[in-house]
Amino acid sequence: MIDLSTGEHHPLEQANSAGATDSYHSWSSNSRWIVFGSRRTDGLYTRPYIAYIDTTGNSAKPFLLPKKTRSFTPAL
């Protein structure tokens, strides 16, 4: 993440995954939350992850929202 006014950069180390592709990033209106799609859980299905960004530009570890049921099999 780069502050365009100062050029200062903040790697989002907590939010990044080791080897999984994260995509379709979207910011909240107050710039404190980011949601993105990732297959980091199982490598098959893209799920929405949410992470908090503090006022200094550091990210918290992303999380998934809890599901109503544990097992889910999409219709093919």
N, C-alpha and C positions, 0 to 999 in steps of 0.2 A: 504494500500500500504506500502511495506517495502523496505527501502534502504538496499540492501544486503551487501554493503560495511561497513555500520555503525550500522546496526540493528535498526535504527530509523524508527518508523512507523508513518504513516499519515492516519487517517481514512478519507475516501472519503465521508464525511457527506453530502455535497451538491449533490453529484452524486447518492447516495443511495435513494431508494424509501421506503416508509412505507408499507411493507408487500408484494410488488410485487416482482416477481422473475426476476432478471436480469441475462442474460447469454451471452455466446459467445463473450466475451470481446476481443477486438483487438486494439493494440496500433499503433499510427503513427510512422514513421521512426525517428522523432525527439523527441519522448516520451512526447509531449505536448498535444496530443489529444487522446481520447479513444472513441471507438464506441462499443456499446453493444446492444443486443436485450432485449426488455422489453415489458411486457403487462400492464404497469402501466396506460395507457390511459383508456382502457376499460375492461381489464381482458380477452379479447378474442383473439385479434390479436397481434402478436409480431411485434414491429416496431423498426427501428434503431434509437437510441439516441446517441448524440455526446456531449462530455464534454471536456472542456479545463482544463489542469493541469498546474499550474504555476511552476516557478522554485523552490519554496519551498515545492512543493508536495501537495498543496491545490487544490481542484477541484472547478470548477464553476458549476452552475446548468446546467444539461443536457438539450438539446433541440432537437426537431424534425426538419428536413428540411421541408420547406413548400411544399404542394402538389399543383399540377396544378388545381385539382378540389377538392372541400370540401367533396363531397360524393363519396364513393368508395365501391362497393359491389363486392367481389371476386366471380368468377365463381365457382360453386360447381360441 
